[in-house]
Amino acid sequence: MAEKGSVFITGASTGIGETCALHLDKLGFRVFAGIRKAVDGAALRSRASERLVPVRLDISDEAEISQAARDIVETLGSEGLAGLINNAGIVVGGMLEFIPLDSLRMQLEINVVGQIAVTQAFLPSLRKARGRIVNISSVSGLISSPFTGAYSASKFALEALTDSLRMELQPWNIHVSLVEPGFVQTPIISKSFAAAQEMRAELPAEAVQLYGPAFSAVEDATRRESAKAVPPDVVAKAVEHALTARRPRTRYMVGANSGFQISLARLLPDRWRDSLITRRLGLK
Ligand SMILES: NC(=O)c1ccc[n+]([C@@H]2O[C@H](COP(=O)([O-])OP(=O)(O)OC[C@H]3O[C@@H](n4cnc5c(N)ncnc54)[C@H](OP(=O)(O)O)[C@@H]3O)[C@@H](O)[C@H]2O)c1
């Protein structure tokens, strides 16, 4: 049994998940690290202690979720899981008028349904250890802006589900926290630009004519804003607090966009906020 107990992190191949896996491993947790490719598991293993165990998991695949839960629970024996970090996620961008519906479905399947599917599979084990759950949301789960509607919808949904889950799990003292990062230096940023390029190439001419200049302006603004991204360790520290503090917080706003600015923007009347956001994105 590990010094600090055992945790499971989804999406640990790169970025926030990888950093959390290595950070928690260093702190003495036994880390089960969710990866989709064996090569990513081997790379992670080579940088961690012998405790770290890569676990193959695509969170949109129910059979893989059941298998991962069975394997981990079996390894844990009577121990129970001390922490579940629902981190895996993707960004699907694009104008809602033309976004392919299959892309929208995939965004929601992975960032929403997958998170609950994994949580369901691990709750019996979490209950045994009075473990904690940490859901990685985003500032996009608090504020929505043009061309990120699908991603924001997924993170708004995750916020709602997490609030419900927190109250539902109170009887067992299972704490549930949200981490809401602004821009973080991870591959997700370049992946989302690449995906946007691909999507743009497939758009009908009408879409490019209607939205092309606005889409480009938002891409430029996103490039500028993402230059202020913070390193993923900042998120790992918040996750550590959520897992170990005597009184974990329900929400951790971390990263480039200050919590104060976001909180203030949420209090504004809708049209003021729209105007603030569109101006900042260079659309006015
Ligand atoms: N970076 C930011 O600026 C930022 C800001 C706010 C919130 N977030 C959130 O932070 C979380 C981690 O993102 P990141 O920035 O660290 O990006 P990342 O480096 O791209 O990591 C995403 C991880 O999710 C995994 N993943 C994607 N689809 C999956 C699936 N169907 N099943 C299992 N794993 C899957 C990826 O695995 P593969 O390598 O196999 O694709 C990868 O390990 C996401 O939920 C994201 O929304 C990020």
Ligand as a Chemical Component Dictionary entry (heavy atoms), coordinates in Angstrom:
data_LIG
# 
_chem_comp.id                   LIG 
_chem_comp.type                 NON-POLYMER 
_chem_comp.pdbx_formal_charge   0 
_chem_comp.three_letter_code    LIG 
# 
loop_
_chem_comp_atom.comp_id 
_chem_comp_atom.atom_id 
_chem_comp_atom.alt_atom_id 
_chem_comp_atom.type_symbol 
_chem_comp_atom.charge 
_chem_comp_atom.model_Cartn_x 
_chem_comp_atom.model_Cartn_y 
_chem_comp_atom.model_Cartn_z 
_chem_comp_atom.pdbx_ordinal 
LIG N1  N1  N 0  -4.507  23.492 -21.208 1  
LIG C1  C1  C 0  -5.420  24.379 -20.939 2  
LIG O1  O1  O 0  -5.279  25.572 -21.266 3  
LIG C2  C2  C 0  -6.660  23.960 -20.175 4  
LIG C3  C3  C 0  -7.432  24.977 -19.597 5  
LIG C4  C4  C 0  -8.589  24.610 -18.912 6  
LIG C5  C5  C 0  -8.942  23.274 -18.784 7  
LIG N2  N2  N 1  -8.169  22.315 -19.362 8  
LIG C6  C6  C 0  -8.614  20.925 -19.202 9  
LIG O2  O2  O 0  -7.554  20.143 -18.693 10 
LIG C7  C7  C 0  -7.741  18.776 -19.060 11 
LIG C8  C8  C 0  -6.431  18.218 -19.578 12 
LIG O3  O3  O 0  -6.080  18.895 -20.749 13 
LIG P1  P1  P 0  -4.581  19.309 -21.121 14 
LIG O4  O4  O 0  -4.556  20.770 -21.264 15 
LIG O5  O5  O -1 -3.622  18.650 -20.235 16 
LIG O6  O6  O 0  -4.504  18.720 -22.612 17 
LIG P2  P2  P 0  -3.725  17.516 -23.276 18 
LIG O7  O7  O 0  -2.269  17.611 -22.993 19 
LIG O8  O8  O 0  -4.205  17.476 -24.669 20 
LIG O9  O9  O 0  -4.276  16.242 -22.469 21 
LIG C9  C9  C 0  -5.517  15.691 -22.713 22 
LIG C10 C10 C 0  -5.475  14.264 -22.215 23 
LIG O10 O10 O 0  -6.767  13.698 -22.389 24 
LIG C11 C11 C 0  -6.594  12.451 -23.057 25 
LIG N3  N3  N 0  -7.808  12.074 -23.781 26 
LIG C12 C12 C 0  -8.439  12.717 -24.796 27 
LIG N4  N4  N 0  -9.510  12.011 -25.181 28 
LIG C13 C13 C 0  -9.559  10.901 -24.392 29 
LIG C14 C14 C 0  -10.415 9.785  -24.293 30 
LIG N5  N5  N 0  -11.462 9.626  -25.128 31 
LIG N6  N6  N 0  -10.155 8.858  -23.354 32 
LIG C15 C15 C 0  -9.101  8.962  -22.526 33 
LIG N7  N7  N 0  -8.231  9.983  -22.583 34 
LIG C16 C16 C 0  -8.468  10.933 -23.501 35 
LIG C17 C17 C 0  -5.402  12.642 -23.962 36 
LIG O11 O11 O 0  -4.913  11.372 -24.343 37 
LIG P3  P3  P 0  -4.177  11.117 -25.779 38 
LIG O12 O12 O 0  -2.787  11.650 -25.627 39 
LIG O13 O13 O 0  -4.230  9.644  -25.925 40 
LIG O14 O14 O 0  -4.978  11.846 -26.807 41 
LIG C18 C18 C 0  -4.494  13.389 -23.010 42 
LIG O15 O15 O 0  -3.865  12.490 -22.135 43 
LIG C19 C19 C 0  -8.882  18.769 -20.084 44 
LIG O16 O16 O 0  -10.072 18.342 -19.455 45 
LIG C20 C20 C 0  -8.998  20.229 -20.494 46 
LIG O17 O17 O 0  -10.283 20.562 -20.913 47 
LIG C21 C21 C 0  -7.033  22.627 -20.047 48 
# 
loop_
_chem_comp_bond.comp_id 
_chem_comp_bond.atom_id_1 
_chem_comp_bond.atom_id_2 
_chem_comp_bond.value_order 
_chem_comp_bond.pdbx_ordinal 
LIG N1  C1  SING 1  
LIG C1  O1  DOUB 2  
LIG C1  C2  SING 3  
LIG C2  C3  SING 4  
LIG C2  C21 DOUB 5  
LIG C3  C4  DOUB 6  
LIG C4  C5  SING 7  
LIG C5  N2  DOUB 8  
LIG N2  C6  SING 9  
LIG N2  C21 SING 10 
LIG C6  O2  SING 11 
LIG C6  C20 SING 12 
LIG O2  C7  SING 13 
LIG C7  C8  SING 14 
LIG C7  C19 SING 15 
LIG C8  O3  SING 16 
LIG O3  P1  SING 17 
LIG P1  O4  DOUB 18 
LIG P1  O5  SING 19 
LIG P1  O6  SING 20 
LIG O6  P2  SING 21 
LIG P2  O7  DOUB 22 
LIG P2  O8  SING 23 
LIG P2  O9  SING 24 
LIG O9  C9  SING 25 
LIG C9  C10 SING 26 
LIG C10 O10 SING 27 
LIG C10 C18 SING 28 
LIG O10 C11 SING 29 
LIG C11 N3  SING 30 
LIG C11 C17 SING 31 
LIG N3  C12 SING 32 
LIG N3  C16 SING 33 
LIG C12 N4  DOUB 34 
LIG N4  C13 SING 35 
LIG C13 C14 SING 36 
LIG C13 C16 DOUB 37 
LIG C14 N5  SING 38 
LIG C14 N6  DOUB 39 
LIG N6  C15 SING 40 
LIG C15 N7  DOUB 41 
LIG N7  C16 SING 42 
LIG C17 O11 SING 43 
LIG C17 C18 SING 44 
LIG O11 P3  SING 45 
LIG P3  O12 DOUB 46 
LIG P3  O13 SING 47 
LIG P3  O14 SING 48 
LIG C18 O15 SING 49 
LIG C19 O16 SING 50 
LIG C19 C20 SING 51 
LIG C20 O17 SING 52 
# 
